[in-house]
Amino acid sequence: MNSSTCKDSVELLLEYLDGELNTELKARLEQHLDGCSPCEDFLKSYQATPALCRKALAREMPREVAAKLTDFLRSEMAKAAK
Ligand SMILES: [Zn+2]
């Protein structure tokens, strides 16, 4: 059980959607979303969701999407930290 991993990725994604992610990471995330349909689908439904419902939707992010996003974001953050 590693629920904090999923939570981290969701919060990063929320920062991204709020425009709070740094430019480089944001560009990489967009690039990833472009080639990853589960993440792209999630993002589309998220963007179509009224703000009040968004946190709930994020909590219900499919496990597969959360895992892919987490992998992606972690590897990018590790690169950025070097
Ligand atoms: Zn993805």
PDB file of the backbone (N, CA, C, O) and the ligand in Angstrom, with CONECT records:
HET     ZN  A 101       1
ATOM      1  N   MET A   1       0.842  -1.203   0.000  1.00  0.00           N
ATOM      2  CA  MET A   1       0.000   0.000   0.000  1.00  0.00           C
ATOM      3  C   MET A   1       0.873   1.247   0.000  1.00  0.00           C
ATOM      4  O   MET A   1       1.578   1.527   0.969  1.00  0.00           O
ATOM      5  N   ASN A   2       0.816   1.970  -1.071  1.00  0.00           N
ATOM      6  CA  ASN A   2       1.580   3.208  -1.113  1.00  0.00           C
ATOM      7  C   ASN A   2       0.698   4.321  -1.638  1.00  0.00           C
ATOM      8  O   ASN A   2       0.899   4.825  -2.743  1.00  0.00           O
ATOM      9  N   SER A   3      -0.275   4.695  -0.840  1.00  0.00           N
ATOM     10  CA  SER A   3      -1.240   5.683  -1.301  1.00  0.00           C
ATOM     11  C   SER A   3      -0.615   7.066  -1.415  1.00  0.00           C
ATOM     12  O   SER A   3      -1.109   7.902  -2.173  1.00  0.00           O
ATOM     13  N   SER A   4       0.460   7.325  -0.679  1.00  0.00           N
ATOM     14  CA  SER A   4       1.073   8.648  -0.769  1.00  0.00           C
ATOM     15  C   SER A   4       1.642   8.888  -2.167  1.00  0.00           C
ATOM     16  O   SER A   4       1.711  10.027  -2.628  1.00  0.00           O
ATOM     17  N   THR A   5       2.047   7.816  -2.835  1.00  0.00           N
ATOM     18  CA  THR A   5       2.577   7.957  -4.193  1.00  0.00           C
ATOM     19  C   THR A   5       1.519   8.524  -5.134  1.00  0.00           C
ATOM     20  O   THR A   5       1.776   9.461  -5.889  1.00  0.00           O
ATOM     21  N   CYS A   6       0.327   7.936  -5.073  1.00  0.00           N
ATOM     22  CA  CYS A   6      -0.758   8.415  -5.921  1.00  0.00           C
ATOM     23  C   CYS A   6      -1.134   9.844  -5.564  1.00  0.00           C
ATOM     24  O   CYS A   6      -1.362  10.677  -6.442  1.00  0.00           O
ATOM     25  N   LYS A   7      -1.194  10.117  -4.281  1.00  0.00           N
ATOM     26  CA  LYS A   7      -1.553  11.450  -3.835  1.00  0.00           C
ATOM     27  C   LYS A   7      -0.552  12.481  -4.343  1.00  0.00           C
ATOM     28  O   LYS A   7      -0.944  13.561  -4.785  1.00  0.00           O
ATOM     29  N   ASP A   8       0.731  12.157  -4.283  1.00  0.00           N
ATOM     30  CA  ASP A   8       1.751  13.071  -4.779  1.00  0.00           C
ATOM     31  C   ASP A   8       1.520  13.413  -6.242  1.00  0.00           C
ATOM     32  O   ASP A   8       1.585  14.577  -6.637  1.00  0.00           O
ATOM     33  N   SER A   9       1.251  12.390  -7.039  1.00  0.00           N
ATOM     34  CA  SER A   9       1.117  12.656  -8.460  1.00  0.00           C
ATOM     35  C   SER A   9      -0.121  13.482  -8.738  1.00  0.00           C
ATOM     36  O   SER A   9      -0.105  14.355  -9.606  1.00  0.00           O
ATOM     37  N   VAL A  10      -1.190  13.215  -8.011  1.00  0.00           N
ATOM     38  CA  VAL A  10      -2.412  13.992  -8.192  1.00  0.00           C
ATOM     39  C   VAL A  10      -2.165  15.445  -7.822  1.00  0.00           C
ATOM     40  O   VAL A  10      -2.631  16.355  -8.508  1.00  0.00           O
ATOM     41  N   GLU A  11      -1.436  15.661  -6.744  1.00  0.00           N
ATOM     42  CA  GLU A  11      -1.208  17.047  -6.341  1.00  0.00           C
ATOM     43  C   GLU A  11      -0.327  17.788  -7.330  1.00  0.00           C
ATOM     44  O   GLU A  11      -0.522  18.978  -7.579  1.00  0.00           O
ATOM     45  N   LEU A  12       0.642  17.083  -7.892  1.00  0.00           N
ATOM     46  CA  LEU A  12       1.458  17.693  -8.943  1.00  0.00           C
ATOM     47  C   LEU A  12       0.613  18.031 -10.158  1.00  0.00           C
ATOM     48  O   LEU A  12       0.753  19.092 -10.768  1.00  0.00           O
ATOM     49  N   LEU A  13      -0.257  17.110 -10.486  1.00  0.00           N
ATOM     50  CA  LEU A  13      -1.136  17.339 -11.632  1.00  0.00           C
ATOM     51  C   LEU A  13      -2.042  18.538 -11.377  1.00  0.00           C
ATOM     52  O   LEU A  13      -2.293  19.338 -12.278  1.00  0.00           O
ATOM     53  N   LEU A  14      -2.527  18.657 -10.154  1.00  0.00           N
ATOM     54  CA  LEU A  14      -3.382  19.794  -9.819  1.00  0.00           C
ATOM     55  C   LEU A  14      -2.593  21.096  -9.909  1.00  0.00           C
ATOM     56  O   LEU A  14      -3.117  22.113 -10.363  1.00  0.00           O
ATOM     57  N   GLU A  15      -1.339  21.064  -9.476  1.00  0.00           N
ATOM     58  CA  GLU A  15      -0.487  22.247  -9.599  1.00  0.00           C
ATOM     59  C   GLU A  15      -0.290  22.604 -11.063  1.00  0.00           C
ATOM     60  O   GLU A  15      -0.313  23.769 -11.459  1.00  0.00           O
ATOM     61  N   TYR A  16      -0.097  21.552 -11.847  1.00  0.00           N
ATOM     62  CA  TYR A  16       0.063  21.768 -13.285  1.00  0.00           C
ATOM     63  C   TYR A  16      -1.178  22.430 -13.862  1.00  0.00           C
ATOM     64  O   TYR A  16      -1.078  23.392 -14.623  1.00  0.00           O
ATOM     65  N   LEU A  17      -2.338  21.918 -13.501  1.00  0.00           N
ATOM     66  CA  LEU A  17      -3.585  22.449 -14.041  1.00  0.00           C
ATOM     67  C   LEU A  17      -3.860  23.862 -13.541  1.00  0.00           C
ATOM     68  O   LEU A  17      -4.533  24.646 -14.209  1.00  0.00           O
ATOM     69  N   ASP A  18      -3.338  24.178 -12.366  1.00  0.00           N
ATOM     70  CA  ASP A  18      -3.486  25.535 -11.842  1.00  0.00           C
ATOM     71  C   ASP A  18      -2.410  26.471 -12.371  1.00  0.00           C
ATOM     72  O   ASP A  18      -2.388  27.657 -12.041  1.00  0.00           O
ATOM     73  N   GLY A  19      -1.517  25.931 -13.196  1.00  0.00           N
ATOM     74  CA  GLY A  19      -0.448  26.750 -13.749  1.00  0.00           C
ATOM     75  C   GLY A  19       0.658  27.048 -12.759  1.00  0.00           C
ATOM     76  O   GLY A  19       1.379  28.036 -12.901  1.00  0.00           O
ATOM     77  N   GLU A  20       0.792  26.186 -11.746  1.00  0.00           N
ATOM     78  CA  GLU A  20       1.775  26.450 -10.692  1.00  0.00           C
ATOM     79  C   GLU A  20       3.042  25.615 -10.819  1.00  0.00           C
ATOM     80  O   GLU A  20       3.962  25.726 -10.009  1.00  0.00           O
ATOM     81  N   LEU A  21       3.069  24.780 -11.846  1.00  0.00           N
ATOM     82  CA  LEU A  21       4.250  23.942 -12.034  1.00  0.00           C
ATOM     83  C   LEU A  21       5.301  24.734 -12.815  1.00  0.00           C
ATOM     84  O   LEU A  21       4.950  25.554 -13.664  1.00  0.00           O
ATOM     85  N   ASN A  22       6.585  24.497 -12.536  1.00  0.00           N
ATOM     86  CA  ASN A  22       7.599  25.253 -13.277  1.00  0.00           C
ATOM     87  C   ASN A  22       7.564  24.906 -14.775  1.00  0.00           C
ATOM     88  O   ASN A  22       7.141  23.823 -15.179  1.00  0.00           O
ATOM     89  N   THR A  23       8.016  25.849 -15.555  1.00  0.00           N
ATOM     90  CA  THR A  23       7.854  25.775 -17.003  1.00  0.00           C
ATOM     91  C   THR A  23       8.417  24.498 -17.605  1.00  0.00           C
ATOM     92  O   THR A  23       7.795  23.889 -18.475  1.00  0.00           O
ATOM     93  N   GLU A  24       9.580  24.097 -17.147  1.00  0.00           N
ATOM     94  CA  GLU A  24      10.229  22.932 -17.732  1.00  0.00           C
ATOM     95  C   GLU A  24       9.435  21.664 -17.447  1.00  0.00           C
ATOM     96  O   GLU A  24       9.185  20.859 -18.344  1.00  0.00           O
ATOM     97  N   LEU A  25       9.047  21.498 -16.193  1.00  0.00           N
ATOM     98  CA  LEU A  25       8.293  20.305 -15.819  1.00  0.00           C
ATOM     99  C   LEU A  25       6.927  20.307 -16.508  1.00  0.00           C
ATOM    100  O   LEU A  25       6.425  19.260 -16.916  1.00  0.00           O
ATOM    101  N   LYS A  26       6.352  21.464 -16.626  1.00  0.00           N
ATOM    102  CA  LYS A  26       5.065  21.591 -17.293  1.00  0.00           C
ATOM    103  C   LYS A  26       5.171  21.166 -18.758  1.00  0.00           C
ATOM    104  O   LYS A  26       4.311  20.445 -19.265  1.00  0.00           O
ATOM    105  N   ALA A  27       6.222  21.614 -19.428  1.00  0.00           N
ATOM    106  CA  ALA A  27       6.429  21.243 -20.830  1.00  0.00           C
ATOM    107  C   ALA A  27       6.597  19.734 -20.963  1.00  0.00           C
ATOM    108  O   ALA A  27       6.063  19.122 -21.888  1.00  0.00           O
ATOM    109  N   ARG A  28       7.339  19.140 -20.035  1.00  0.00           N
ATOM    110  CA  ARG A  28       7.554  17.693 -20.086  1.00  0.00           C
ATOM    111  C   ARG A  28       6.270  16.937 -19.793  1.00  0.00           C
ATOM    112  O   ARG A  28       5.994  15.903 -20.403  1.00  0.00           O
ATOM    113  N   LEU A  29       5.498  17.450 -18.869  1.00  0.00           N
ATOM    114  CA  LEU A  29       4.231  16.804 -18.546  1.00  0.00           C
ATOM    115  C   LEU A  29       3.297  16.861 -19.751  1.00  0.00           C
ATOM    116  O   LEU A  29       2.609  15.889 -20.062  1.00  0.00           O
ATOM    117  N   GLU A  30       3.281  18.003 -20.421  1.00  0.00           N
ATOM    118  CA  GLU A  30       2.436  18.131 -21.609  1.00  0.00           C
ATOM    119  C   GLU A  30       2.880  17.161 -22.694  1.00  0.00           C
ATOM    120  O   GLU A  30       2.057  16.558 -23.384  1.00  0.00           O
ATOM    121  N   GLN A  31       4.173  17.025 -22.831  1.00  0.00           N
ATOM    122  CA  GLN A  31       4.724  16.100 -23.815  1.00  0.00           C
ATOM    123  C   GLN A  31       4.299  14.669 -23.483  1.00  0.00           C
ATOM    124  O   GLN A  31       3.914  13.902 -24.366  1.00  0.00           O
ATOM    125  N   HIS A  32       4.375  14.329 -22.214  1.00  0.00           N
ATOM    126  CA  HIS A  32       3.970  12.992 -21.780  1.00  0.00           C
ATOM    127  C   HIS A  32       2.482  12.766 -22.038  1.00  0.00           C
ATOM    128  O   HIS A  32       2.085  11.722 -22.555  1.00  0.00           O
ATOM    129  N   LEU A  33       1.675  13.739 -21.680  1.00  0.00           N
ATOM    130  CA  LEU A  33       0.231  13.605 -21.842  1.00  0.00           C
ATOM    131  C   LEU A  33      -0.148  13.416 -23.307  1.00  0.00           C
ATOM    132  O   LEU A  33      -1.136  12.760 -23.638  1.00  0.00           O
ATOM    133  N   ASP A  34       0.657  14.003 -24.159  1.00  0.00           N
ATOM    134  CA  ASP A  34       0.441  13.900 -25.585  1.00  0.00           C
ATOM    135  C   ASP A  34       0.556  12.465 -26.085  1.00  0.00           C
ATOM    136  O   ASP A  34      -0.151  12.062 -27.009  1.00  0.00           O
ATOM    137  N   GLY A  35       1.443  11.706 -25.476  1.00  0.00           N
ATOM    138  CA  GLY A  35       1.688  10.351 -25.971  1.00  0.00           C
ATOM    139  C   GLY A  35       1.114   9.269 -25.076  1.00  0.00           C
ATOM    140  O   GLY A  35       1.360   8.083 -25.297  1.00  0.00           O
ATOM    141  N   CYS A  36       0.350   9.668 -24.066  1.00  0.00           N
ATOM    142  CA  CYS A  36      -0.133   8.692 -23.094  1.00  0.00           C
ATOM    143  C   CYS A  36      -1.646   8.837 -22.965  1.00  0.00           C
ATOM    144  O   CYS A  36      -2.132   9.726 -22.266  1.00  0.00           O
ATOM    145  N   SER A  37      -2.391   7.957 -23.644  1.00  0.00           N
ATOM    146  CA  SER A  37      -3.840   8.164 -23.687  1.00  0.00           C
ATOM    147  C   SER A  37      -4.551   8.041 -22.340  1.00  0.00           C
ATOM    148  O   SER A  37      -5.493   8.801 -22.114  1.00  0.00           O
ATOM    149  N   PRO A  38      -4.169   7.138 -21.424  1.00  0.00           N
ATOM    150  CA  PRO A  38      -4.870   7.136 -20.124  1.00  0.00           C
ATOM    151  C   PRO A  38      -4.740   8.466 -19.401  1.00  0.00           C
ATOM    152  O   PRO A  38      -5.713   8.960 -18.830  1.00  0.00           O
ATOM    153  N   CYS A  39      -3.553   9.048 -19.421  1.00  0.00           N
ATOM    154  CA  CYS A  39      -3.352  10.337 -18.754  1.00  0.00           C
ATOM    155  C   CYS A  39      -4.106  11.439 -19.489  1.00  0.00           C
ATOM    156  O   CYS A  39      -4.697  12.326 -18.872  1.00  0.00           O
ATOM    157  N   GLU A  40      -4.076  11.368 -20.785  1.00  0.00           N
ATOM    158  CA  GLU A  40      -4.752  12.371 -21.593  1.00  0.00           C
ATOM    159  C   GLU A  40      -6.258  12.333 -21.338  1.00  0.00           C
ATOM    160  O   GLU A  40      -6.899  13.374 -21.192  1.00  0.00           O
ATOM    161  N   ASP A  41      -6.806  11.138 -21.288  1.00  0.00           N
ATOM    162  CA  ASP A  41      -8.236  10.988 -21.022  1.00  0.00           C
ATOM    163  C   ASP A  41      -8.597  11.543 -19.659  1.00  0.00           C
ATOM    164  O   ASP A  41      -9.612  12.219 -19.492  1.00  0.00           O
ATOM    165  N   PHE A  42      -7.746  11.246 -18.685  1.00  0.00           N
ATOM    166  CA  PHE A  42      -8.013  11.761 -17.351  1.00  0.00           C
ATOM    167  C   PHE A  42      -8.022  13.281 -17.364  1.00  0.00           C
ATOM    168  O   PHE A  42      -8.908  13.918 -16.793  1.00  0.00           O
ATOM    169  N   LEU A  43      -7.025  13.847 -18.021  1.00  0.00           N
ATOM    170  CA  LEU A  43      -6.899  15.299 -18.070  1.00  0.00           C
ATOM    171  C   LEU A  43      -8.109  15.925 -18.740  1.00  0.00           C
ATOM    172  O   LEU A  43      -8.612  16.957 -18.296  1.00  0.00           O
ATOM    173  N   LYS A  44      -8.568  15.302 -19.803  1.00  0.00           N
ATOM    174  CA  LYS A  44      -9.730  15.837 -20.522  1.00  0.00           C
ATOM    175  C   LYS A  44     -10.973  15.818 -19.638  1.00  0.00           C
ATOM    176  O   LYS A  44     -11.709  16.803 -19.584  1.00  0.00           O
ATOM    177  N   SER A  45     -11.209  14.720 -18.955  1.00  0.00           N
ATOM    178  CA  SER A  45     -12.405  14.683 -18.108  1.00  0.00           C
ATOM    179  C   SER A  45     -12.243  15.643 -16.931  1.00  0.00           C
ATOM    180  O   SER A  45     -13.210  16.237 -16.454  1.00  0.00           O
ATOM    181  N   TYR A  46     -11.004  15.779 -16.478  1.00  0.00           N
ATOM    182  CA  TYR A  46     -10.752  16.725 -15.385  1.00  0.00           C
ATOM    183  C   TYR A  46     -11.070  18.145 -15.820  1.00  0.00           C
ATOM    184  O   TYR A  46     -11.725  18.898 -15.099  1.00  0.00           O
ATOM    185  N   GLN A  47     -10.598  18.499 -17.006  1.00  0.00           N
ATOM    186  CA  GLN A  47     -10.799  19.867 -17.491  1.00  0.00           C
ATOM    187  C   GLN A  47     -12.260  20.152 -17.801  1.00  0.00           C
ATOM    188  O   GLN A  47     -12.685  21.307 -17.807  1.00  0.00           O
ATOM    189  N   ALA A  48     -13.034  19.091 -18.061  1.00  0.00           N
ATOM    190  CA  ALA A  48     -14.453  19.260 -18.349  1.00  0.00           C
ATOM    191  C   ALA A  48     -15.300  19.272 -17.075  1.00  0.00           C
ATOM    192  O   ALA A  48     -16.523  19.402 -17.123  1.00  0.00           O
ATOM    193  N   THR A  49     -14.617  19.133 -15.935  1.00  0.00           N
ATOM    194  CA  THR A  49     -15.323  19.032 -14.653  1.00  0.00           C
ATOM    195  C   THR A  49     -15.332  20.380 -13.930  1.00  0.00           C
ATOM    196  O   THR A  49     -14.298  21.042 -13.842  1.00  0.00           O
ATOM    197  N   PRO A  50     -16.480  20.786 -13.417  1.00  0.00           N
ATOM    198  CA  PRO A  50     -16.514  22.046 -12.647  1.00  0.00           C
ATOM    199  C   PRO A  50     -15.539  22.014 -11.475  1.00  0.00           C
ATOM    200  O   PRO A  50     -15.301  20.966 -10.875  1.00  0.00           O
ATOM    201  N   ALA A  51     -14.988  23.164 -11.165  1.00  0.00           N
ATOM    202  CA  ALA A  51     -13.931  23.268 -10.156  1.00  0.00           C
ATOM    203  C   ALA A  51     -14.276  22.563  -8.847  1.00  0.00           C
ATOM    204  O   ALA A  51     -13.425  21.904  -8.249  1.00  0.00           O
ATOM    205  N   LEU A  52     -15.510  22.702  -8.410  1.00  0.00           N
ATOM    206  CA  LEU A  52     -15.891  22.115  -7.125  1.00  0.00           C
ATOM    207  C   LEU A  52     -15.778  20.595  -7.117  1.00  0.00           C
ATOM    208  O   LEU A  52     -15.540  19.995  -6.069  1.00  0.00           O
ATOM    209  N   CYS A  53     -15.947  19.982  -8.264  1.00  0.00           N
ATOM    210  CA  CYS A  53     -15.914  18.521  -8.337  1.00  0.00           C
ATOM    211  C   CYS A  53     -14.521  17.984  -8.613  1.00  0.00           C
ATOM    212  O   CYS A  53     -14.305  16.773  -8.577  1.00  0.00           O
ATOM    213  N   ARG A  54     -13.588  18.858  -8.885  1.00  0.00           N
ATOM    214  CA  ARG A  54     -12.290  18.408  -9.370  1.00  0.00           C
ATOM    215  C   ARG A  54     -11.507  17.610  -8.342  1.00  0.00           C
ATOM    216  O   ARG A  54     -10.890  16.597  -8.673  1.00  0.00           O
ATOM    217  N   LYS A  55     -11.531  18.060  -7.112  1.00  0.00           N
ATOM    218  CA  LYS A  55     -10.761  17.340  -6.091  1.00  0.00           C
ATOM    219  C   LYS A  55     -11.281  15.923  -5.920  1.00  0.00           C
ATOM    220  O   LYS A  55     -10.517  14.979  -5.722  1.00  0.00           O
ATOM    221  N   ALA A  56     -12.596  15.797  -6.003  1.00  0.00           N
ATOM    222  CA  ALA A  56     -13.193  14.470  -5.881  1.00  0.00           C
ATOM    223  C   ALA A  56     -12.793  13.599  -7.067  1.00  0.00           C
ATOM    224  O   ALA A  56     -12.488  12.419  -6.902  1.00  0.00           O
ATOM    225  N   LEU A  57     -12.797  14.176  -8.243  1.00  0.00           N
ATOM    226  CA  LEU A  57     -12.402  13.417  -9.430  1.00  0.00           C
ATOM    227  C   LEU A  57     -10.943  12.981  -9.313  1.00  0.00           C
ATOM    228  O   LEU A  57     -10.597  11.845  -9.635  1.00  0.00           O
ATOM    229  N   ALA A  58     -10.102  13.889  -8.852  1.00  0.00           N
ATOM    230  CA  ALA A  58      -8.688  13.574  -8.697  1.00  0.00           C
ATOM    231  C   ALA A  58      -8.493  12.411  -7.734  1.00  0.00           C
ATOM    232  O   ALA A  58      -7.614  11.570  -7.928  1.00  0.00           O
ATOM    233  N   ARG A  59      -9.312  12.373  -6.707  1.00  0.00           N
ATOM    234  CA  ARG A  59      -9.213  11.279  -5.741  1.00  0.00           C
ATOM    235  C   ARG A  59      -9.618   9.959  -6.368  1.00  0.00           C
ATOM    236  O   ARG A  59      -9.186   8.889  -5.937  1.00  0.00           O
ATOM    237  N   GLU A  60     -10.453  10.050  -7.390  1.00  0.00           N
ATOM    238  CA  GLU A  60     -10.915   8.834  -8.041  1.00  0.00           C
ATOM    239  C   GLU A  60     -10.137   8.523  -9.315  1.00  0.00           C
ATOM    240  O   GLU A  60     -10.550   7.687 -10.119  1.00  0.00           O
ATOM    241  N   MET A  61      -9.034   9.188  -9.484  1.00  0.00           N
ATOM    242  CA  MET A  61      -8.188   8.932 -10.646  1.00  0.00           C
ATOM    243  C   MET A  61      -7.904   7.432 -10.772  1.00  0.00           C
ATOM    244  O   MET A  61      -7.530   6.783  -9.795  1.00  0.00           O
ATOM    245  N   PRO A  62      -8.085   6.888 -11.976  1.00  0.00           N
ATOM    246  CA  PRO A  62      -7.827   5.458 -12.135  1.00  0.00           C
ATOM    247  C   PRO A  62      -6.401   5.109 -11.697  1.00  0.00           C
ATOM    248  O   PRO A  62      -5.458   5.856 -11.955  1.00  0.00           O
ATOM    249  N   ARG A  63      -6.268   3.975 -11.041  1.00  0.00           N
ATOM    250  CA  ARG A  63      -4.978   3.568 -10.505  1.00  0.00           C
ATOM    251  C   ARG A  63      -3.892   3.526 -11.592  1.00  0.00           C
ATOM    252  O   ARG A  63      -2.747   3.919 -11.369  1.00  0.00           O
ATOM    253  N   GLU A  64      -4.286   3.043 -12.759  1.00  0.00           N
ATOM    254  CA  GLU A  64      -3.332   2.930 -13.864  1.00  0.00           C
ATOM    255  C   GLU A  64      -2.778   4.295 -14.259  1.00  0.00           C
ATOM    256  O   GLU A  64      -1.586   4.458 -14.518  1.00  0.00           O
ATOM    257  N   VAL A  65      -3.686   5.271 -14.296  1.00  0.00           N
ATOM    258  CA  VAL A  65      -3.269   6.625 -14.663  1.00  0.00           C
ATOM    259  C   VAL A  65      -2.387   7.216 -13.576  1.00  0.00           C
ATOM    260  O   VAL A  65      -1.348   7.811 -13.863  1.00  0.00           O
ATOM    261  N   ALA A  66      -2.801   7.051 -12.331  1.00  0.00           N
ATOM    262  CA  ALA A  66      -2.011   7.580 -11.223  1.00  0.00           C
ATOM    263  C   ALA A  66      -0.617   6.983 -11.228  1.00  0.00           C
ATOM    264  O   ALA A  66       0.367   7.684 -10.995  1.00  0.00           O
ATOM    265  N   ALA A  67      -0.532   5.676 -11.497  1.00  0.00           N
ATOM    266  CA  ALA A  67       0.767   5.004 -11.501  1.00  0.00           C
ATOM    267  C   ALA A  67       1.645   5.531 -12.629  1.00  0.00           C
ATOM    268  O   ALA A  67       2.836   5.776 -12.436  1.00  0.00           O
ATOM    269  N   LYS A  68       1.054   5.702 -13.797  1.00  0.00           N
ATOM    270  CA  LYS A  68       1.850   6.207 -14.923  1.00  0.00           C
ATOM    271  C   LYS A  68       2.316   7.626 -14.682  1.00  0.00           C
ATOM    272  O   LYS A  68       3.466   7.972 -14.952  1.00  0.00           O
ATOM    273  N   LEU A  69       1.420   8.436 -14.175  1.00  0.00           N
ATOM    274  CA  LEU A  69       1.783   9.821 -13.890  1.00  0.00           C
ATOM    275  C   LEU A  69       2.853   9.892 -12.821  1.00  0.00           C
ATOM    276  O   LEU A  69       3.790  10.686 -12.909  1.00  0.00           O
ATOM    277  N   THR A  70       2.702   9.053 -11.814  1.00  0.00           N
ATOM    278  CA  THR A  70       3.686   9.057 -10.734  1.00  0.00           C
ATOM    279  C   THR A  70       5.064   8.681 -11.257  1.00  0.00           C
ATOM    280  O   THR A  70       6.055   9.343 -10.949  1.00  0.00           O
ATOM    281  N   ASP A  71       5.121   7.616 -12.050  1.00  0.00           N
ATOM    282  CA  ASP A  71       6.400   7.205 -12.637  1.00  0.00           C
ATOM    283  C   ASP A  71       7.007   8.336 -13.434  1.00  0.00           C
ATOM    284  O   ASP A  71       8.184   8.671 -13.293  1.00  0.00           O
ATOM    285  N   PHE A  72       6.175   8.910 -14.272  1.00  0.00           N
ATOM    286  CA  PHE A  72       6.656   9.976 -15.147  1.00  0.00           C
ATOM    287  C   PHE A  72       7.153  11.171 -14.341  1.00  0.00           C
ATOM    288  O   PHE A  72       8.264  11.657 -14.554  1.00  0.00           O
ATOM    289  N   LEU A  73       6.328  11.635 -13.423  1.00  0.00           N
ATOM    290  CA  LEU A  73       6.685  12.831 -12.666  1.00  0.00           C
ATOM    291  C   LEU A  73       7.917  12.599 -11.801  1.00  0.00           C
ATOM    292  O   LEU A  73       8.775  13.472 -11.668  1.00  0.00           O
ATOM    293  N   ARG A  74       7.987  11.402 -11.214  1.00  0.00           N
ATOM    294  CA  ARG A  74       9.155  11.113 -10.370  1.00  0.00           C
ATOM    295  C   ARG A  74      10.435  11.111 -11.186  1.00  0.00           C
ATOM    296  O   ARG A  74      11.452  11.648 -10.747  1.00  0.00           O
ATOM    297  N   SER A  75      10.395  10.514 -12.368  1.00  0.00           N
ATOM    298  CA  SER A  75      11.613  10.475 -13.165  1.00  0.00           C
ATOM    299  C   SER A  75      11.991  11.880 -13.632  1.00  0.00           C
ATOM    300  O   SER A  75      13.172  12.221 -13.704  1.00  0.00           O
ATOM    301  N   GLU A  76      10.992  12.682 -13.944  1.00  0.00           N
ATOM    302  CA  GLU A  76      11.295  14.047 -14.374  1.00  0.00           C
ATOM    303  C   GLU A  76      11.817  14.895 -13.214  1.00  0.00           C
ATOM    304  O   GLU A  76      12.727  15.705 -13.393  1.00  0.00           O
ATOM    305  N   MET A  77      11.246  14.710 -12.042  1.00  0.00           N
ATOM    306  CA  MET A  77      11.707  15.479 -10.891  1.00  0.00           C
ATOM    307  C   MET A  77      13.125  15.055 -10.527  1.00  0.00           C
ATOM    308  O   MET A  77      13.942  15.889 -10.135  1.00  0.00           O
ATOM    309  N   ALA A  78      13.416  13.787 -10.653  1.00  0.00           N
ATOM    310  CA  ALA A  78      14.772  13.312 -10.361  1.00  0.00           C
ATOM    311  C   ALA A  78      15.769  13.941 -11.327  1.00  0.00           C
ATOM    312  O   ALA A  78      16.858  14.357 -10.931  1.00  0.00           O
ATOM    313  N   LYS A  79      15.385  14.006 -12.590  1.00  0.00           N
ATOM    314  CA  LYS A  79      16.258  14.649 -13.596  1.00  0.00           C
ATOM    315  C   LYS A  79      16.440  16.126 -13.251  1.00  0.00           C
ATOM    316  O   LYS A  79      17.549  16.658 -13.307  1.00  0.00           O
ATOM    317  N   ALA A  80      15.343  16.773 -12.897  1.00  0.00           N
ATOM    318  CA  ALA A  80      15.387  18.211 -12.621  1.00  0.00           C
ATOM    319  C   ALA A  80      16.239  18.519 -11.406  1.00  0.00           C
ATOM    320  O   ALA A  80      16.814  19.603 -11.308  1.00  0.00           O
ATOM    321  N   ALA A  81      16.325  17.570 -10.474  1.00  0.00           N
ATOM    322  CA  ALA A  81      17.079  17.799  -9.243  1.00  0.00           C
ATOM    323  C   ALA A  81      18.586  17.704  -9.457  1.00  0.00           C
ATOM    324  O   ALA A  81      19.364  18.134  -8.606  1.00  0.00           O
ATOM    325  N   LYS A  82      18.997  17.146 -10.585  1.00  0.00           N
ATOM    326  CA  LYS A  82      20.442  16.973 -10.840  1.00  0.00           C
ATOM    327  C   LYS A  82      21.108  18.278 -11.261  1.00  0.00           C
ATOM    328  O   LYS A  82      22.313  18.304 -11.510  1.00  0.00           O
TER     329      LYS A  82
HETATM  330 ZN    ZN A 101       0.737   8.893 -18.652  1.00  0.00          ZN2+
END
